Amino acid sequence: MIREMYAGLLVPGQQTADAVALIKFEQHNGFEEGTLAYGRQYLSCAHPIALNPAYLPLSPEVFAMPRTRTRDGGALHLTLQNALPDAWGRLASLTNLSWRCCVTLPYYSYCLRSHA
């Protein structure tokens, strides 16, 4: 199954985040792989900012996220993983959402569910 999500960027002084990139994941047999591509509209805006200038520079090319075991954190680029809440932050948010069970979710699944 292929899952899609958008990476957003909130610039200081803005009230809402801009959609920056489209991320696609595919999971199979305990592994995950995917791609990340900056949006054309974002690349053409006045002052686009790279998510990580060293590893994800501003470019219209599609960046591959190599096949990685899901239990090892999956294919999500470390730049994006570091921007997400840690285990305590996920548990606190799930509690605020009145989830009554404690579920281990991949980072991106947590974000998709908590901000739906």
N, C-alpha and C positions, 0 to 999 in steps of 0.2 A: 504494500500500500504506500502510495506517495502522499506525503503531507506537505502543505505549503504554509508559510507564515511570512510576515513582513518584519524587517528590522526597522525600528524607528530611532530617531535621534532628536533629543530635546536640547536645543541650543539655549544658553542663558539669555533671559529676556523674553523668550517665547512662552506662550501659554499652552501650546499643543505641540506634540512631536510630529516631525515630518517622516513620512515613509521613505526609507533610504534604499532598501534592498529587498529583493525577493529571495527567500531561502526555501529550498526543496529538499526533503529527506525521503529516503526509502529504507525500510527495515526489512530484513529477511535473515532467518536462521541465526538470530542473536547478534547480527551485525547491522551497522547503519552506515549509509553514505549519502552524500548530497552535493548540492551546488548552491552558490550564492552569486547573485548578479545585482549590481546597482541599477536602479531604475533610470530610464532615459530622461525622464522629467527631472529627477533629482540631479543627474549629471549636468543638465543644462541650466540649472538655477544659478543665481548670481554668485553664491559663495558655498559650493558644496564642500563638505568635510569628509575625509576618508575615515572609515571606522577604525582602521589601523594602517597608517601610511606605509609601514614596512611590509606587511603581509597581505593587506587588502587595499592596495592603492586605488585611487579613483580611475576607473577604466570601464569601458563598455564590455570587456571580456567577462566570461563566466568563470568563476573560481571554483575549482573542485574541492570538496571536503572528503578526504580519503576514507575508505572503508575502515571502520573501527568497531570494536566490540561495544555493544550497548552498555554492558556492565562497567566498561572503562570510561564511561562518559559520553559515548556516542560520537558522531561526526561533527557536532556543532563546534565551530571555530572557537578557540580559547578566548579570543577577544570578546566574543558574545557571551560565552559562559561566565567570564569574569564580571560582566555587567548585570548578571541575573542574581537574585537572592540566593544566599546559601541555604543549607538545610533548615536552620532555625527560622530564617525569614519566610521560607516556603510554608513551614508548619504554622507560623503565626498568621500568615495570610489565609491558609486553609481554615484555620480556626475562625477567623473573622468571616469567612464565607459559610460558616455553620456546617462544614463537612464533619461528619461524625466518625469517620474512619481515618486511620493513618495509612496513607498509600505512598509508595515510592514511585515518583513520576520522573521521567526525563525532564531536564530543564525546560525545554521548549513546550512540552505538554502542560506543565504547570502554568506557564505564561498564557498559553492559549485558553486554558480552562479558567484561570482566575481573572482574566480580562475580557471574557466573552460577553 
